[in-house]
Amino acid sequence: MSKRDEIIAAAIRLAEVSQPGQANLSVRAVAKEAGVGASTLRHYFPTQADLHEAVALRSIDTVINDFSIADSSRAPADRLYECCAQFLPTHEHRDVQLETWFSMHLHALGAEKRAVSRRLLEHGHRVTYDSLHRWLNLLAEEGHLDPTEVAPTATALFTTVDGIALHSIISPETMTVDAAHEQVKWTIDKLLSSWSPHSTS
């Protein structure tokens, strides 16, 4: 692990036990946790904002779970839904999750655009797309999806999830948590059932 990665790992460890989180990540505390001097930390992260952004980017890289997508004993639609469900609101944290989604897009794309918010949003999109492609490629290898349809299927799932978030904010009485999950299940069933390895073109 590089020195830069060691510093990020130390900052993440502190963030996990801090209240309210990254706001308590001081240069001195992170340097001590990483076992480096403050000057070394400043070499890799000239400002505290640079450090916070690096921690946020690394957290995005590790937050998505593959669950049991590789378990071929389970139905492919069930495995894919389990993975996609982590992008959907939950009963326990719905309001906070949707507020975070909206705030992230507002700060990245709104009137007062923030460059760091845009970078985090774009990185999150890339990581999500990469995960969708990884899951769908695995299902394609098992014969559940046309390999040439992996990219458009990933786009369809991504836009479905993003659309659900927006719909949930605008019309919460119709796009409930349960309705959101049922919509994703329906979409997955349609996408996977539209192709058979024995079909002819």
Secondary structure, 3 states (H helix, E strand, C coil): CCHHHHHHHHHHHHHHHCCCCHHHCCHHHHHHHHCCCHHHHHHHCCCHHHHHHHHHHHHHHHHCCCCCCCCCCCCHHHHHHHHHHHHCCCCCCHHHHHHHHHHHHHHHHCCCCCHHHHHHHHHHHHHHHHHHHHHHHHHHHCCCCCHHHHHHHHHHHHHHHHHHHHHHHHCCCCCCHHHHHHHHHHHHHHHHHCCCCCCCC
